[in-house]
């Protein structure tokens, strides 16, 4: 093989390598909130891949799936929020419609919860994937 052919072959390999990295080497954006336990102060979410359950100190709820993210990691999901504790009721609250909005990078999450029929937030929480959360349940 002469020097000219060797240079051409190496140049072609270099170009193909750069093209491969440009197409395959980009990190892929998450499409869903990653499954697992997410926790923080006063909150814990168990994401099963399709939906999620959420617990707070004195409340609990569900988050309906699919748990889709936009290309920046933002989400706006629906579900329920039910308060706990206090006097026993004849018909305990099954939960009111709630909206769960926020952002995640797959490791941390910022979550804001509010009732669907209200402009006031129930709360804003910072969670970490793999963290069991820190809850003080109402009795």
Buried (B, 14 or more C-beta within 10 A) or exposed (E): EEEEEEEEEEEEEEEEEEEEEEEEEEEEEBEBBBBEBBBBEBBBBBBEEEBBBBBBBBBBBBBBBEBEBEEEBEBEBEBBBBBBEEEEEEEEEEBBEBBBBBBBEEEBBBBBBBBEEEEEEBBEBEBBBEBEBEBEEEE
